[in-house]
Amino acid sequence: MTDLPPLNGLRAFDAAGRRLSFRAAAEELGVTQGAVAQHVRQLEAHLGLKLFDRIPQGLALTSEGRAYHTRVAPAFADLRAATSMLKPDLGKVLISVTPSFAAKWLIPNLPDFSSTHPEIDLRILATEKISSFYSDGIDLAVRQGTPPFGASLDATLVFKQDVIAVASPDMLGANSLPMHRNTLAELPKIHDSHDMWPAALASLNVSDTHKRGLRLSQTALAIDAAVSGQGVALVSRFLAQKDITTGRLVELMTLPDIHSQDFYLLRPRKTAQHQAANTVAAWLQTRAQT
């Protein structure tokens, strides 16, 4: 069995190999330059190999040192990452949302959050997949659904799913608003993964007379397609509100309730004392009401 070299020597070698300077490595490790040099010399003696060439500009890895560092550095990076998971940064908050929620609501509202809470490092994981609060390190999540979401999660309603039909103003033509249901049936439809058009048209008691339509995987893409004049999209009002306010979209009509799911803020109960996460949750709930 090969004996492991001294840990202090390996730490010094890892830092010096990345910085190519004993001085910079010493600053990183919080020790003296002489201590780093001594630890590296002891490591070289233990291995019976020269790891660095001392040059006027600093250090250069020898061929053996370079090969060794390519294995040692990732090991220390893994150790730092593992330790970080056990000792999370209390100023960092990771929120998991869908790409459409991120693009059409969260990111446009981030300037307000950043200006009022500059001390919090808010990180966004935009994914359609169901994230794990524990293995993925998630602090908060926003998802559509119907409670309960699980015994270990707290759920707070943030947005009711108020579905509206929207399109570019260019698609209105001579029609007045709200648009008549028969006119809506004749327009090209934009479909997303929620596939709400069949239920919506059934609730209006009309049939789709424009059978061909654009099919997209995300609501954000459906909104963008509607802005570009490619058809009528069914979306939650709060996701399209900015484009409606700026005149890029018009609301053709509010649809009857088609039993779509609302948006909830989710968080694991065990993180109730995470102050930064509490702050983000409170901001999101307040901003959702404006």
C-alpha positions in Angstrom: 0.0 0.0 0.0 1.4 3.4 -1.0 1.7 5.8 1.9 -0.2 9.1 1.5 2.1 12.2 1.5 1.7 14.8 4.2 -1.6 16.7 3.8 -0.1 20.1 4.3 2.4 19.4 1.5 -0.4 18.4 -0.8 -2.4 21.5 0.0 0.6 23.7 -0.6 1.3 21.9 -3.9 -2.3 22.2 -5.0 -2.3 26.0 -4.4 1.2 26.6 -5.8 0.4 24.5 -8.9 -2.7 26.6 -9.6 -1.1 29.9 -8.9 2.5 29.1 -10.0 3.7 31.3 -7.2 4.6 30.5 -3.6 3.5 34.0 -2.6 0.1 33.8 -4.2 -0.4 30.3 -2.7 0.5 31.6 0.7 -2.1 34.4 0.4 -4.7 31.8 -0.5 -3.9 29.5 2.3 -3.3 32.2 4.9 0.2 31.2 5.8 3.7 32.6 5.1 5.5 32.2 1.8 8.3 30.4 3.6 5.8 27.8 5.0 4.4 27.0 1.5 8.0 26.6 0.2 8.9 24.3 3.1 5.8 22.1 2.7 6.5 21.7 -1.0 10.1 20.8 -0.3 8.9 18.2 2.2 6.5 16.8 -0.4 9.2 16.6 -3.0 11.5 14.8 -0.5 8.7 12.3 0.4 8.0 11.6 -3.3 11.7 11.7 -4.3 10.7 13.9 -7.3 11.2 17.5 -8.2 7.7 19.1 -8.7 8.6 22.7 -9.6 11.4 24.5 -11.4 12.1 27.8 -9.7 12.3 30.5 -12.4 12.7 34.3 -12.2 9.0 34.8 -13.0 7.9 32.4 -10.3 7.3 28.7 -10.7 7.0 26.2 -13.5 5.7 22.6 -13.0 8.1 19.9 -14.1 6.7 17.2 -16.3 6.2 14.9 -13.2 4.7 17.8 -11.3 2.3 18.6 -14.1 1.1 15.0 -14.3 0.7 14.8 -10.5 -1.2 18.2 -10.3 -3.7 17.0 -12.8 -4.8 14.3 -10.3 -4.3 16.2 -7.0 -6.1 19.5 -8.0 -9.5 17.8 -8.8 -9.3 15.9 -5.5 -9.0 19.1 -3.5 -11.8 20.7 -5.6 -14.1 17.8 -4.8 -13.2 18.2 -1.1 -14.0 21.9 -1.2 -17.3 21.2 -3.0 -18.3 18.5 -0.4 -17.5 20.8 2.5 -19.5 23.6 0.9 -22.5 21.4 0.8 -22.2 20.8 4.5 -21.6 24.5 5.3 -23.9 26.4 2.9 -23.5 30.1 2.4 -26.3 31.7 4.3 -26.4 34.6 1.9 -26.9 32.4 -1.1 -30.4 31.3 -2.2 -31.1 28.8 -5.0 -34.6 29.0 -6.5 -35.9 26.4 -8.9 -38.5 27.6 -11.5 -39.6 26.6 -14.9 -37.9 28.3 -17.9 -41.1 30.2 -18.8 -41.5 31.5 -15.2 -37.9 32.6 -15.2 -38.0 34.3 -18.6 -41.4 36.0 -18.3 -41.7 37.0 -14.6 -38.7 36.3 -12.4 -35.9 37.8 -14.6 -37.9 41.0 -15.5 -38.5 41.5 -11.7 -34.9 40.8 -10.6 -33.7 44.5 -10.8 -36.2 45.3 -8.0 -34.9 42.4 -5.9 -31.2 43.3 -6.5 -31.7 46.9 -5.6 -33.6 46.2 -2.3 -31.5 43.1 -1.3 -28.0 43.5 -2.7 -26.6 41.3 0.2 -28.4 38.1 -1.1 -26.8 36.0 -3.9 -30.0 34.8 -5.6 -29.3 31.9 -8.0 -31.8 30.6 -10.5 -32.2 27.0 -11.7 -34.6 27.1 -14.7 -35.8 23.6 -15.5 -38.9 21.7 -16.4 -37.7 18.7 -14.4 -38.8 18.2 -10.8 -35.8 19.3 -8.6 -34.8 17.7 -5.4 -34.6 20.1 -2.5 -32.0 18.0 -0.8 -29.7 16.5 -3.5 -29.8 19.6 -5.7 -29.5 22.1 -2.8 -32.7 23.9 -3.6 -33.9 26.5 -1.1 -37.2 27.6 -2.9 -39.2 26.5 -5.9 -42.1 27.8 -7.9 -44.3 25.1 -9.5 -47.8 24.7 -10.9 -49.9 22.1 -9.2 -52.5 21.3 -6.6 -51.7 20.9 -2.9 -50.6 19.0 -1.0 -47.1 18.7 -2.5 -45.7 16.5 0.2 -45.5 16.3 4.0 -42.0 17.8 4.0 -42.9 20.9 2.0 -44.7 24.2 2.8 -46.8 25.5 -0.1 -47.9 29.1 -0.5 -50.2 30.3 -3.4 -48.5 33.1 -5.3 -50.4 33.3 -8.7 -53.8 32.1 -9.6 -53.9 30.6 -13.1 -56.0 33.3 -14.9 -55.9 32.1 -18.5 -56.3 34.6 -21.2 -56.0 34.5 -25.0 -53.4 36.9 -26.4 -52.1 37.9 -29.8 -50.2 40.6 -31.6 -52.3 43.8 -32.2 -51.7 43.2 -35.9 -54.0 40.1 -35.7 -57.0 42.1 -34.6 -57.8 43.6 -37.9 -61.2 45.2 -37.8 -62.4 43.1 -34.9 -63.3 44.8 -31.6 -62.4 43.6 -28.1 -63.3 41.4 -26.4 -63.2 39.2 -29.5 -66.2 37.1 -30.4 -65.7 33.4 -29.8 -66.4 32.4 -33.4 -63.7 34.8 -34.6 -61.3 33.3 -32.1 -62.0 29.9 -33.5 -61.0 31.0 -36.9 -57.6 32.3 -35.9 -54.3 30.2 -36.0 -53.5 28.8 -32.6 -50.2 28.5 -30.8 -50.0 25.4 -28.6 -47.6 24.8 -25.7 -46.9 21.8 -23.5 -50.0 22.5 -21.3 -52.3 21.9 -24.4 -55.1 24.1 -23.1 -56.8 24.9 -26.4 -59.1 21.8 -26.6 -60.6 22.5 -23.1 -60.7 26.3 -23.8 -62.6 25.9 -27.1 -65.0 23.3 -25.5 -65.7 25.8 -22.7 -66.7 28.4 -25.3 -68.8 25.8 -27.2 -66.9 26.3 -30.5 -64.8 24.2 -32.7 -61.3 25.0 -34.0 -61.9 26.0 -37.6 -58.2 26.7 -38.1 -56.9 23.2 -37.6 -53.2 23.8 -38.2 -51.2 25.6 -35.5 -47.7 26.1 -34.2 -46.7 23.7 -31.4 -44.0 24.7 -29.0 -42.5 23.1 -25.8 -42.7 26.1 -23.5 -45.1 28.9 -22.6 -42.4 31.5 -22.9 -41.9 30.5 -26.6 -45.6 30.6 -27.2 -45.7 34.2 -25.9 -42.8 35.2 -28.1 -44.5 33.5 -31.1 -47.7 35.5 -30.4 -45.7 38.7 -30.2 -44.3 38.0 -33.6 -47.8 37.5 -35.0 -47.9 33.8 -35.5 -51.2 33.2 -33.8 -53.1 33.3 -30.6 -51.6 31.8 -27.4 -53.3 30.8 -24.2 -51.3 31.9 -21.2 -51.5 32.9 -17.6 -52.2 36.6 -17.3 -49.2 37.4 -15.1 -46.7 35.8 -17.6 -48.0 38.0 -20.4 -48.6 41.2 -18.4 -45.4 42.9 -19.4 -46.0 42.4 -23.1 -49.6 43.5 -22.7 -48.5 46.7 -20.8 -46.0 47.6 -23.5 -48.5 47.0 -26.3 -46.7 44.0 -27.8 -49.7 41.8 -27.0 -53.4 42.4 -26.6 -55.8 40.4 -24.5 -58.5 39.0 -26.9 -60.7 37.6 -24.1 -60.7 36.1 -20.7 -61.6 32.4 -20.8 -64.0 30.5 -18.6 -62.3 28.4 -15.9 -60.7 25.4 -17.5 -59.4 23.9 -14.3 -55.8 24.7 -14.9 -53.3 24.5 -12.0 -52.2 27.5 -9.9 -48.6 28.6 -9.1 -47.2 27.8 -5.6 -44.0 28.8 -3.8 -42.6 25.6 -2.3 -39.9 25.2 0.4 -38.8 22.4 2.7 -40.0 22.9 6.3 -36.5 22.2 7.7 -35.1 25.5 6.2 -37.7 27.7 7.9 -34.9 29.5 9.8 -32.8 30.3 6.6 -33.1 34.1 6.8 -32.0 34.8 3.2 -34.5 32.3 1.9 -37.2 33.9 4.1 -36.4 37.2 2.6 -36.6 35.9 -1.0 -39.9 34.2 -0.2 -41.4 37.4 1.3 -40.2 39.5 -1.7 -41.7 37.0 -4.2 -45.0 37.0 -2.4 -45.1 40.8 -2.2 -44.1 41.3 -5.8 -46.6 38.8 -7.0 -49.4 41.0 -5.5 -48.4 44.2 -7.3 
